[in-house]
Amino acid sequence: MRQLELTPLDTLFFRDGSPFSAGETGQMEVRGVFPPSPTTVVGALRAAFARELGWQGGVWKPDITAELGDGDDLGPLAFVGPYLLRHNAPLFPAPLHLLYAKDKPQDEQEAKEYLTWLKPSAELQTDIGTVKLPEVVNVTGERGEQVTGFKPLEGYLTLEAMQRVLKGDLPDPASIIARGELWQSEARVGIHRDDASRTTKEDALYQTAHVRLSRGVSLGVGVSGYDGAVPKLVTLGGESRMVGIEEVSWALPQAPTLTGRRYTVTLITPGCFRGDGWKTPGGALPGLPGRIVAACVGKPLMIGGWDSEAKQPKPLALHLPPGSTWFMEADDVQAALAMHGKHIGEKTSWGYGQILIGAW
C-alpha cells in the first residue's frame, strides 16, 4: 500500500451539513469539520489521479474507469485513513472509554492530571433486559481522596499512547495532544459577486470557518490498487485549497496479546453500519466474533460529499465517530485479533470502519 502525506499550503475548509445557500442560514458563520471525511479525501485523490491519466474534464473514458472505478464504485482501488500525522507519525482520536480529570487541592499550586477508564458494570435489570452499562473506575488522589469530574478526552493520542491503551494500560497524561495544538480555526468573510455584472445583491455576504494546521501537522492517506504517477499538488475541500503530496511511511499500533474471552474494538475512522446490532447489548459487530457487552459511542457524524456529475452535494448520512469503543466477549479472540487494523461495516474500500483491537 502506498502511503501519502497531504500537507496544506494554506487554510482548509470542509463544510458541515449546515445550509450554505444565500438567505437560508441564520448562523453568523458556516462551521466546518475537521479532519475531513474519507469521502472528501478519496474524491480529491481520484480526481488528481485521473488528471495524471489524461483526464481534462467531462466523463471519464473507459481506460480511466478501469484504473479508478466509476462513481461510487472504486474499481481496483482501496483507501485507508485519513489520519492526522505529526512529524510523519499518526495520531489517533482518544477512545471514548478513556476519561480525563484535573484535581487541584486548595493548597496546591498546580492541578494534578488523572486518567481512568469506563468499563462494563455489574449486570443491571432494565426494561430492555439485563445489561452492563459503562461505569467509571474509581481513582484515588495523592491525599487519599476520590477524584471526581472525569469526562471523555477531546484530544489525540500518540502511537505509543494508543499502544498502551490497547494493552489495557493507562497512558501518560503528557502524551495526550489537545486539538488546539494541532489546528486552529480561522474565520473568513466573503461576498458573492455576479460574474456578468460584477455586482452583488442582498444576502451575498457569508462567513466560513477554515482550519490552519500547526507546523508539522498533516493528513495521511493510504491507497492500494493504483500504480500510476502521483501529482505533487492537489486541490482539497472547499474553495479548492492546495495541498502538497509526498510518499512517506508510517505504522499503526501493533495488536496486543489477548487472554480469556474479552476484547475491545475501537474505530479510528468513521464507521457506517447497517441495522441495529452495533447498538444492542448482546448484539454483534459485522465481521467480528462474539457479542457486545457494552459500548461507548460518540455523537453521530453527518457525512455527505460532492456529486461531481450532478454538480450538487450528496445526501447526508449518519456515521459513528472515530474513538467509539465496544466491549466484546467471544470464544475465539484470536479471530478478533486477525481483524486488527482492518475495516468493518459499509464503504470499507473508501477507508470507513477501520478498527483496532484491544484488551479490557
Secondary structure, DSSP 8 states (H G I E B T S, - for coil): -EEEEEEESS-B--B-SS--STT---SSSB-B-SS--HHHHHHHHHHHHHHHTT--SSS--HHHHHHH-BTTB-TT-EEEEEEEEETTEEEEE--TTEEEEEE--TT-SS-EEEEEEEEE-S-EEETTEEE--EEE---B-TTS-B----EE--EEE-HHHHHHHHHT----GGGEEEGGGTEEEEEEEEE---TTT----TT-EEEEEEEEE-TTEEEEEEEES--S---SEEEETGGGEEEEEEEE-----------TTEEEEEESS-B---SSGGGSTT---TT--SEEEEEE----EEE--EETTTTEE---EEEB-TT-EEEEE-S-HHHHHTTTT-B-SS-GGGTTTBEEEE--
